[in-house]
Amino acid sequence: MSKKYRSHDWFGKDDKMGFVHRSWMRNQGYPDDYFRGRPVIGICNTWSEFTPCNGHLRDFAEIVKRGVLDAGGFPLEFPVTSLGETIMKPTTMLFRNLASMDTEESIRANPMDGVVLLTGCDKTTPSTVMGACSVDLPTIVVPGGPMLNGRFKGECLGSGTFSWMMKEKKLTENYTSEDVLEAEIGVARSQGHCMTMGTASTMACMVEALGLTLPGAAAIPAVDSRKKVMAQMSGRRIVEMVKEDMRLSKVLTRQAFENAIVVNAAIGGSTNFVLHLQAIAGRIGVELDLEDFDRIGSRIPLLVNLKPSGKYLMEDFYYAGGL
């Protein structure tokens, strides 16, 4: 007898509601065997055209679905609140907890056995992880990846870092309006999130350090073909995780959080790391105090020389070996 998954309560019963659940889903053209014991994988997508860092995630969802199907799962994509740091006013932090509630209730209310979180821009990673923690299903994160290094007048530009310098550059280097336009285009010349070690890159490294991604996932640039391979392999892996009952509470141990603190100190990650990691720990029931960050992180040397405090960018970090 095949294992009964959580989704069996929707699709596996031969009663009136089983009929209703299957019948309405069939209008999308799914064959009968999809409803007969396959693990249902929810693909939580933070794609939005108002969130430019996540603008490629609609395509990534299709690649993840390929992996789920490879492994014998039934992939179903669903949207959640997307938080575009560079667009939303006054700040996306006002909406992080709302987005986590959206994620939590979407997972809890629907027939999912496992979840893939497609994330990118700053708060989309912690908000979706927080929401998933509250439901505690097998979950894997697919980070959207950083943009390629910005380029302008032969110089490598860091997103954010260079933007704050533009006013001074216009005054001290006599930039013309054409120069400004060229820089504006050159600083964000590919899909992906900010390529400095800002919050988005820090969050990608955080979830990898926590054990929520495939190894090496955080630093792969968004437009690198290896990112697509990682997305498909993540789709395969989540089906295995469902069969193993590898829930978030089994992955997010005290040791995992301490490992994330070590990694953040070594990479010189964003200070926003502290409040987001504590929020995730609270959702999964791991006690994590500010003293832990000082006790664990203060003894770790800085190993990564990335902007905004250093010289290089995430694309360089990936070529150097990544996390």
ZILINNOR-V522404 format. One record per pair of residues at least 24 apart in sequence whose C-alpha atoms are under 6 Angstrom apart, sorted by the first residue. I is the first residue (numbers start at 1). J is the second residue. If there is no record, write none. Layout:
[[I	J] [I	J]]
//
This chain:
[[6	113] [7	111] [7	112] [11	35] [38	73] [39	73] [39	113] [40	73] [40	74] [40	75] [40	112] [40	113] [41	74] [41	75] [41	112] [41	113] [41	114] [41	115] [42	76] [42	77] [42	112] [42	115] [43	76] [43	77] [43	115] [43	116] [44	78] [44	79] [44	116] [44	117] [44	118] [45	79] [45	118] [46	80] [46	82] [51	84] [53	121] [53	192] [53	193] [54	120] [63	232] [64	231] [64	232] [64	235] [67	232] [67	233] [67	235] [67	236] [68	235] [68	236] [71	236] [96	127] [99	127] [100	127] [100	128] [100	130] [100	131] [101	131] [103	128] [103	131] [104	131] [104	132] [114	138] [114	139] [114	242] [115	139] [116	140] [116	141] [117	141] [117	142] [118	142] [119	143] [119	144] [120	144] [121	193] [121	200] [122	199] [122	200] [126	276] [130	280] [133	283] [133	284] [134	283] [136	247] [136	248] [137	247] [138	242] [138	246] [138	247] [138	248] [140	212] [140	213] [141	212] [141	213] [143	204] [144	222] [145	192] [145	220] [145	221] [145	222] [146	192] [146	193] [146	194] [146	195] [146	221] [146	222] [147	190] [147	191] [147	192] [147	193] [147	195] [147	221] [148	190] [148	315] [150	186] [150	187] [150	188] [151	186] [152	183] [152	186] [157	187] [158	196] [159	187] [159	194] [161	308] [192	222] [195	313] [195	314] [196	307] [196	313] [198	270] [199	270] [202	269] [206	260] [209	260] [210	256] [210	260] [219	318] [219	322] [220	318] [261	297] [262	297] [265	297] [266	301] [266	302] [266	303] [267	303] [267	304]]
//
